[in-house]
Amino acid sequence: MATVNTAWDHVSGNIFKTWVIMFLFSIFTVAVIYVIARGFGYGEMGGLGIVGVALIMAGVMNLVSYYWSDKIVLGISGAKQLAKKDNPEVYRIVENLCIAAGLPTPRIYIIEDSATNAFATGRDPKHAAICFTSGILDKLNKQELEGVTAHELSHVGNRDTLVMAVVSVLVGTIALLSDFFLRSMFFGGRDRESKNNTIFIVLAIVAAILAPIVAVLIQLAVSRRREFLADASGVLLTRYPQGLASALQKISSDKEPLEAANRGTAHLYIINPLKGQEAKAWLAGLFNTHPPIEARIKALREMEGKI
């Protein structure tokens, strides 16, 4: 089997893997909702009806997330919009890379924190924002900052905010229905039909316990895959893998946690901002929001001279 080396190979490979995961996750979500609905005592058609209602509700929540998530994230992060006169060099870097990517220039924000990190948000390229910490602007050189900026702009171009919003809502839907079912079982809120439906009750109990855990694992797997994709897509903009590789090395070596970050926003950043909480073991690593730095740098090294 040929080795995947070029940036184009990494991009296409990661896109394919992401959509395979998303497809399987959609099937998993429908199956879990159907089993829980049958556990509540609904018949076959009733179970399918509950699936339809749940997916419509998920769609509404996705719509709300789609339009308001960027404002919420920037607000809780304490980010302030950066004027061009305040840092013209950063604006030039962002504008030049946007021209290369064919993207409109996003709003640029800064978080006054000496920790090194950055993230992008926004529902689409026309309503995007890219945010840097003051620490990353101070500590990275121009080529490293270009690598980071290209990575974040790739998240915008690849619609990663939309992808992760959809995944997050599906995870929340599964968790909500699972919790509701377990509570109804505990308080005896079942009708006669559901009591006679022993097989589906047992399956629903198992699904209600395990499905939220599996859903979170899938969510994190999608997050890690999109980071690999943004790395490869960013390299196609800068044509210089070493810039991003060096930036990732510096950011990961900075042990200062970002005070404005929390578990709800950690997946947005280029590297997990909750320093010291990354799991190293393979099994524990399934719960990481980001791929191992070593794996990301290795993939970038493979792209050198092969773009």
C-alpha positions as a Markdown table, in Angstrom:
| # | Residue | x | y | z |
|---|---|---|---|---|
| 1 | Met | 0.0 | 0.0 | 0.0 |
| 2 | Ala | 1.4 | 3.4 | -0.9 |
| 3 | Thr | 2.2 | 5.8 | 1.9 |
| 4 | Val | 0.1 | 8.9 | 2.2 |
| 5 | Asn | 2.7 | 11.8 | 2.1 |
| 6 | Thr | 1.5 | 14.8 | 0.2 |
| 7 | Ala | -0.7 | 17.6 | 1.6 |
| 8 | Trp | -3.3 | 16.8 | -1.0 |
| 9 | Asp | -3.4 | 13.2 | 0.1 |
| 10 | His | -3.8 | 14.3 | 3.8 |
| 11 | Val | -6.6 | 16.6 | 2.9 |
| 12 | Ser | -8.6 | 14.1 | 0.8 |
| 13 | Gly | -8.0 | 11.3 | 3.3 |
| 14 | Asn | -9.1 | 13.4 | 6.3 |
| 15 | Ile | -12.2 | 14.7 | 4.5 |
| 16 | Phe | -13.2 | 11.1 | 3.6 |
| 17 | Lys | -12.7 | 9.8 | 7.2 |
| 18 | Thr | -14.6 | 12.7 | 8.7 |
| 19 | Trp | -17.7 | 12.1 | 6.5 |
| 20 | Val | -17.5 | 8.3 | 7.1 |
| 21 | Ile | -17.6 | 9.1 | 10.9 |
| 22 | Met | -20.4 | 11.6 | 10.4 |
| 23 | Phe | -22.5 | 9.1 | 8.4 |
| 24 | Leu | -22.0 | 6.3 | 10.9 |
| 25 | Phe | -22.8 | 8.8 | 13.7 |
| 26 | Ser | -26.1 | 9.8 | 12.0 |
| 27 | Ile | -27.1 | 6.1 | 11.8 |
| 28 | Phe | -26.1 | 5.6 | 15.4 |
| 29 | Thr | -28.2 | 8.5 | 16.5 |
| 30 | Val | -31.3 | 7.3 | 14.7 |
| 31 | Ala | -30.8 | 3.8 | 16.1 |
| 32 | Val | -30.4 | 5.0 | 19.7 |
| 33 | Ile | -33.5 | 7.3 | 19.5 |
| 34 | Tyr | -35.6 | 4.5 | 17.9 |
| 35 | Val | -34.5 | 2.0 | 20.6 |
| 36 | Ile | -35.3 | 4.4 | 23.4 |
| 37 | Ala | -38.6 | 5.3 | 21.9 |
| 38 | Arg | -39.5 | 1.6 | 21.7 |
| 39 | Gly | -38.4 | 1.3 | 25.3 |
| 40 | Phe | -40.9 | 4.0 | 26.2 |
| 41 | Gly | -43.6 | 1.7 | 24.8 |
| 42 | Tyr | -44.1 | 3.2 | 21.4 |
| 43 | Gly | -44.8 | 0.8 | 18.5 |
| 44 | Glu | -42.8 | 0.6 | 15.3 |
| 45 | Met | -44.4 | 3.5 | 13.6 |
| 46 | Gly | -44.5 | 5.5 | 16.9 |
| 47 | Gly | -40.8 | 4.9 | 17.3 |
| 48 | Leu | -40.1 | 6.2 | 13.9 |
| 49 | Gly | -42.3 | 9.2 | 14.6 |
| 50 | Ile | -40.2 | 10.0 | 17.8 |
| 51 | Val | -37.1 | 9.7 | 15.7 |
| 52 | Gly | -38.5 | 12.3 | 13.3 |
| 53 | Val | -39.5 | 14.7 | 16.1 |
| 54 | Ala | -36.1 | 14.3 | 17.8 |
| 55 | Leu | -34.3 | 15.1 | 14.5 |
| 56 | Ile | -36.5 | 18.1 | 13.9 |
| 57 | Met | -35.7 | 19.4 | 17.3 |
| 58 | Ala | -32.0 | 18.8 | 16.7 |
| 59 | Gly | -32.3 | 20.8 | 13.5 |
| 60 | Val | -33.8 | 23.7 | 15.3 |
| 61 | Met | -31.0 | 23.6 | 17.9 |
| 62 | Asn | -28.5 | 23.5 | 15.1 |
| 63 | Leu | -30.0 | 26.6 | 13.5 |
| 64 | Val | -29.7 | 28.5 | 16.8 |
| 65 | Ser | -26.1 | 27.3 | 17.2 |
| 66 | Tyr | -25.4 | 28.2 | 13.6 |
| 67 | Tyr | -26.4 | 31.8 | 14.0 |
| 68 | Trp | -25.3 | 32.6 | 17.6 |
| 69 | Ser | -22.3 | 30.3 | 18.5 |
| 70 | Asp | -19.6 | 32.8 | 17.4 |
| 71 | Lys | -21.0 | 35.6 | 19.5 |
| 72 | Ile | -21.3 | 33.3 | 22.5 |
| 73 | Val | -17.7 | 31.9 | 22.2 |
| 74 | Leu | -16.1 | 35.3 | 21.7 |
| 75 | Gly | -18.1 | 36.7 | 24.6 |
| 76 | Ile | -17.2 | 34.1 | 27.1 |
| 77 | Ser | -13.5 | 34.1 | 25.9 |
| 78 | Gly | -13.2 | 37.8 | 26.7 |
| 79 | Ala | -12.1 | 38.5 | 23.1 |
| 80 | Lys | -11.8 | 42.1 | 21.9 |
| 81 | Gln | -11.8 | 43.1 | 18.2 |
| 82 | Leu | -8.5 | 44.1 | 16.9 |
| 83 | Ala | -8.3 | 47.3 | 14.8 |
| 84 | Lys | -6.0 | 47.3 | 11.8 |
| 85 | Lys | -4.0 | 50.2 | 13.2 |
| 86 | Asp | -3.3 | 48.3 | 16.4 |
| 87 | Asn | -1.4 | 45.5 | 14.6 |
| 88 | Pro | -1.0 | 46.0 | 10.8 |
| 89 | Glu | 1.4 | 43.1 | 10.5 |
| 90 | Val | -1.2 | 40.6 | 11.8 |
| 91 | Tyr | -3.8 | 42.1 | 9.4 |
| 92 | Arg | -1.4 | 41.8 | 6.5 |
| 93 | Ile | -0.8 | 38.1 | 7.3 |
| 94 | Val | -4.5 | 37.3 | 7.6 |
| 95 | Glu | -5.4 | 39.3 | 4.4 |
| 96 | Asn | -2.7 | 37.7 | 2.3 |
| 97 | Leu | -3.7 | 34.2 | 3.3 |
| 98 | Cys | -7.3 | 35.0 | 2.7 |
| 99 | Ile | -6.4 | 36.0 | -0.9 |
| 100 | Ala | -4.6 | 32.7 | -1.3 |
| 101 | Ala | -7.6 | 30.8 | 0.1 |
| 102 | Gly | -10.2 | 32.8 | -1.8 |
| 103 | Leu | -11.9 | 33.7 | 1.5 |
| 104 | Pro | -13.2 | 37.1 | 2.7 |
| 105 | Thr | -11.1 | 38.6 | 5.5 |
| 106 | Pro | -12.6 | 37.7 | 8.8 |
| 107 | Arg | -12.9 | 39.8 | 11.9 |
| 108 | Ile | -9.8 | 39.6 | 14.0 |
| 109 | Tyr | -9.9 | 39.4 | 17.8 |
| 110 | Ile | -7.4 | 39.2 | 20.6 |
| 111 | Ile | -7.5 | 37.7 | 24.0 |
| 112 | Glu | -5.2 | 39.5 | 26.4 |
| 113 | Asp | -3.4 | 36.5 | 27.9 |
| 114 | Ser | 0.3 | 35.5 | 27.7 |
| 115 | Ala | -0.7 | 31.8 | 26.9 |
| 116 | Thr | 0.0 | 30.9 | 23.3 |
| 117 | Asn | -3.2 | 29.9 | 21.4 |
| 118 | Ala | -5.7 | 30.8 | 18.7 |
| 119 | Phe | -9.1 | 29.7 | 17.3 |
| 120 | Ala | -11.5 | 30.5 | 14.6 |
| 121 | Thr | -15.3 | 30.6 | 14.7 |
| 122 | Gly | -18.3 | 31.8 | 12.7 |
| 123 | Arg | -21.1 | 30.2 | 10.8 |
| 124 | Asp | -19.6 | 30.7 | 7.3 |
| 125 | Pro | -16.7 | 32.4 | 5.6 |
| 126 | Lys | -18.7 | 35.7 | 5.3 |
| 127 | His | -19.3 | 35.8 | 9.1 |
| 128 | Ala | -16.1 | 34.3 | 10.4 |
| 129 | Ala | -13.7 | 35.5 | 13.1 |
| 130 | Ile | -10.2 | 34.5 | 14.0 |
| 131 | Cys | -8.9 | 35.1 | 17.5 |
| 132 | Phe | -5.3 | 35.2 | 18.8 |
| 133 | Thr | -4.0 | 35.4 | 22.3 |
| 134 | Ser | -1.6 | 38.3 | 22.9 |
| 135 | Gly | 0.9 | 35.6 | 23.9 |
| 136 | Ile | 0.9 | 33.9 | 20.5 |
| 137 | Leu | 1.4 | 37.2 | 18.7 |
| 138 | Asp | 4.4 | 38.0 | 21.0 |
| 139 | Lys | 6.1 | 34.6 | 21.0 |
| 140 | Leu | 5.8 | 33.3 | 17.4 |
| 141 | Asn | 7.8 | 34.5 | 14.4 |
| 142 | Lys | 6.2 | 35.5 | 11.2 |
| 143 | Gln | 6.4 | 32.1 | 9.5 |
| 144 | Glu | 5.0 | 30.4 | 12.5 |
| 145 | Leu | 2.2 | 32.9 | 12.8 |
| 146 | Glu | 1.4 | 32.4 | 9.1 |
| 147 | Gly | 1.1 | 28.6 | 9.8 |
| 148 | Val | -1.3 | 29.1 | 12.7 |
| 149 | Thr | -3.3 | 31.6 | 10.7 |
| 150 | Ala | -3.6 | 29.3 | 7.7 |
| 151 | His | -4.7 | 26.5 | 10.0 |
| 152 | Glu | -7.5 | 28.6 | 11.5 |
| 153 | Leu | -8.6 | 30.0 | 8.1 |
| 154 | Ser | -8.8 | 26.4 | 6.9 |
| 155 | His | -11.2 | 25.7 | 9.7 |
| 156 | Val | -13.3 | 28.5 | 8.3 |
| 157 | Gly | -13.0 | 27.3 | 4.7 |
| 158 | Asn | -13.7 | 23.7 | 5.6 |
| 159 | Arg | -16.9 | 24.8 | 7.6 |
| 160 | Asp | -15.6 | 23.0 | 10.7 |
| 161 | Thr | -17.7 | 25.2 | 13.0 |
| 162 | Leu | -20.9 | 24.0 | 11.2 |
| 163 | Val | -19.7 | 20.3 | 11.3 |
| 164 | Met | -18.9 | 20.5 | 15.1 |
| 165 | Ala | -22.2 | 22.3 | 15.8 |
| 166 | Val | -24.1 | 19.5 | 14.1 |
| 167 | Val | -22.1 | 16.8 | 16.0 |
| 168 | Ser | -22.5 | 18.7 | 19.4 |
| 169 | Val | -26.3 | 18.9 | 18.9 |
| 170 | Leu | -26.6 | 15.2 | 18.1 |
| 171 | Val | -24.5 | 14.4 | 21.2 |
| 172 | Gly | -26.8 | 16.6 | 23.3 |
| 173 | Thr | -29.9 | 15.0 | 21.8 |
| 174 | Ile | -28.7 | 11.5 | 22.7 |
| 175 | Ala | -27.7 | 12.6 | 26.2 |
| 176 | Leu | -31.1 | 14.3 | 26.8 |
| 177 | Leu | -33.2 | 11.4 | 25.7 |
| 178 | Ser | -31.0 | 8.9 | 27.6 |
| 179 | Asp | -31.3 | 10.8 | 30.8 |
| 180 | Phe | -35.0 | 11.3 | 30.3 |
| 181 | Phe | -35.5 | 7.5 | 29.8 |
| 182 | Leu | -33.4 | 6.5 | 32.8 |
| 183 | Arg | -35.3 | 8.9 | 35.0 |
| 184 | Ser | -38.6 | 7.6 | 33.8 |
| 185 | Met | -37.5 | 4.1 | 34.6 |
| 186 | Phe | -36.4 | 5.1 | 38.0 |
| 187 | Phe | -39.7 | 6.8 | 38.8 |
| 188 | Gly | -41.8 | 4.0 | 37.2 |
| 189 | Gly | -43.2 | 6.2 | 34.5 |
| 190 | Arg | -43.9 | 3.5 | 32.0 |
| 191 | Asp | -47.2 | 2.4 | 30.5 |
| 192 | Arg | -48.5 | -1.2 | 30.2 |
| 193 | Glu | -47.3 | -1.6 | 26.7 |
| 194 | Ser | -43.7 | -0.8 | 27.5 |
| 195 | Lys | -43.8 | -3.3 | 30.5 |
| 196 | Asn | -44.6 | -6.1 | 28.1 |
| 197 | Asn | -41.9 | -5.0 | 25.7 |
| 198 | Thr | -39.1 | -6.6 | 27.7 |
| 199 | Ile | -36.5 | -6.8 | 24.9 |
| 200 | Phe | -36.7 | -3.2 | 23.9 |
| 201 | Ile | -36.7 | -2.1 | 27.6 |
| 202 | Val | -33.5 | -3.9 | 28.1 |
| 203 | Leu | -32.0 | -2.6 | 24.9 |
| 204 | Ala | -33.1 | 0.9 | 25.8 |
| 205 | Ile | -31.5 | 0.7 | 29.2 |
| 206 | Val | -28.2 | -0.4 | 27.7 |
| 207 | Ala | -28.4 | 2.3 | 25.0 |
| 208 | Ala | -29.3 | 5.0 | 27.6 |
| 209 | Ile | -26.2 | 4.1 | 29.6 |
| 210 | Leu | -23.7 | 3.5 | 26.9 |
| 211 | Ala | -24.9 | 5.8 | 24.0 |
| 212 | Pro | -23.9 | 9.1 | 25.6 |
| 213 | Ile | -20.4 | 7.8 | 26.2 |
| 214 | Val | -20.1 | 6.5 | 22.6 |
| 215 | Ala | -21.5 | 9.8 | 21.3 |
| 216 | Val | -18.9 | 11.8 | 23.1 |
| 217 | Leu | -16.1 | 9.6 | 21.8 |
| 218 | Ile | -17.4 | 10.1 | 18.2 |
| 219 | Gln | -17.6 | 13.8 | 18.8 |
| 220 | Leu | -14.0 | 13.9 | 19.9 |
| 221 | Ala | -12.9 | 11.7 | 17.0 |
| 222 | Val | -14.5 | 14.1 | 14.6 |
| 223 | Ser | -12.8 | 17.0 | 16.4 |
| 224 | Arg | -9.4 | 15.3 | 16.1 |
| 225 | Arg | -9.9 | 14.5 | 12.4 |
| 226 | Arg | -10.8 | 18.1 | 11.6 |
| 227 | Glu | -7.6 | 19.3 | 13.3 |
| 228 | Phe | -5.6 | 17.0 | 11.0 |
| 229 | Leu | -7.6 | 18.3 | 8.0 |
| 230 | Ala | -6.9 | 22.0 | 9.0 |
| 231 | Asp | -3.2 | 21.3 | 9.4 |
| 232 | Ala | -3.0 | 19.8 | 5.9 |
| 233 | Ser | -5.3 | 22.5 | 4.3 |
| 234 | Gly | -3.2 | 25.2 | 6.0 |
| 235 | Val | 0.0 | 23.8 | 4.5 |
| 236 | Leu | -1.6 | 24.1 | 1.0 |
| 237 | Leu | -1.9 | 27.9 | 1.7 |
| 238 | Thr | 1.5 | 28.6 | 3.1 |
| 239 | Arg | 3.4 | 25.9 | 1.1 |
| 240 | Tyr | 5.7 | 25.7 | 4.2 |
| 241 | Pro | 4.9 | 22.8 | 6.6 |
| 242 | Gln | 7.8 | 23.7 | 8.8 |
| 243 | Gly | 6.1 | 27.0 | 9.9 |
| 244 | Leu | 3.1 | 25.3 | 11.4 |
| 245 | Ala | 5.2 | 22.4 | 12.7 |
| 246 | Ser | 7.4 | 24.8 | 14.6 |
| 247 | Ala | 4.4 | 26.8 | 15.8 |
| 248 | Leu | 2.8 | 23.6 | 17.2 |
| 249 | Gln | 6.0 | 22.7 | 18.9 |
| 250 | Lys | 6.3 | 26.1 | 20.6 |
| 251 | Ile | 2.7 | 26.2 | 21.6 |
| 252 | Ser | 2.8 | 22.7 | 23.1 |
| 253 | Ser | 6.0 | 23.5 | 25.0 |
| 254 | Asp | 4.3 | 26.5 | 26.6 |
| 255 | Lys | 2.8 | 25.0 | 29.8 |
| 256 | Glu | 0.8 | 28.1 | 30.7 |
| 257 | Pro | -3.0 | 27.4 | 30.6 |
| 258 | Leu | -5.3 | 29.8 | 29.0 |
| 259 | Glu | -7.6 | 31.3 | 31.7 |
| 260 | Ala | -10.4 | 32.3 | 29.3 |
| 261 | Ala | -10.8 | 28.7 | 28.0 |
| 262 | Asn | -13.1 | 26.0 | 29.4 |
| 263 | Arg | -14.1 | 22.4 | 28.5 |
| 264 | Gly | -16.9 | 23.7 | 26.3 |
| 265 | Thr | -14.6 | 25.8 | 24.1 |
| 266 | Ala | -11.3 | 23.8 | 24.3 |
| 267 | His | -11.9 | 21.9 | 21.0 |
| 268 | Leu | -11.9 | 25.2 | 19.1 |
| 269 | Tyr | -8.3 | 26.1 | 19.8 |
| 270 | Ile | -5.3 | 25.0 | 17.7 |
| 271 | Ile | -4.0 | 23.1 | 20.7 |
| 272 | Asn | -5.9 | 22.1 | 23.9 |
| 273 | Pro | -5.7 | 25.3 | 26.0 |
| 274 | Leu | -6.3 | 23.3 | 29.3 |
| 275 | Lys | -2.6 | 22.4 | 29.6 |
| 276 | Gly | -1.7 | 19.4 | 31.6 |
| 277 | Gln | -5.0 | 17.7 | 31.0 |
| 278 | Glu | -4.1 | 15.8 | 27.8 |
| 279 | Ala | -4.3 | 12.1 | 28.2 |
| 280 | Lys | -1.3 | 10.1 | 26.9 |
| 281 | Ala | -2.5 | 6.5 | 27.0 |
| 282 | Trp | -4.2 | 5.1 | 23.9 |
| 283 | Leu | -7.5 | 4.4 | 25.7 |
| 284 | Ala | -7.5 | 7.6 | 27.6 |
| 285 | Gly | -6.5 | 9.5 | 24.5 |
| 286 | Leu | -9.9 | 8.7 | 23.0 |
| 287 | Phe | -11.2 | 11.4 | 25.2 |
| 288 | Asn | -8.8 | 14.1 | 24.0 |
| 289 | Thr | -10.2 | 17.0 | 21.9 |
| 290 | His | -7.0 | 17.2 | 19.8 |
| 291 | Pro | -4.7 | 14.7 | 18.2 |
| 292 | Pro | -1.3 | 14.1 | 19.8 |
| 293 | Ile | 1.2 | 16.9 | 18.9 |
| 294 | Glu | 3.7 | 14.3 | 17.9 |
| 295 | Ala | 1.3 | 12.8 | 15.3 |
| 296 | Arg | 0.5 | 16.2 | 13.9 |
| 297 | Ile | 4.1 | 17.3 | 13.6 |
| 298 | Lys | 5.0 | 13.9 | 12.0 |
| 299 | Ala | 2.2 | 14.4 | 9.4 |
| 300 | Leu | 3.5 | 17.9 | 8.6 |
| 301 | Arg | 7.1 | 16.7 | 8.3 |
| 302 | Glu | 5.9 | 14.1 | 5.7 |
| 303 | Met | 4.5 | 17.0 | 3.6 |
| 304 | Glu | 7.8 | 18.8 | 3.3 |
| 305 | Gly | 8.8 | 19.1 | -0.4 |
| 306 | Lys | 5.7 | 17.1 | -1.5 |
| 307 | Ile | 3.1 | 19.8 | -1.9 |
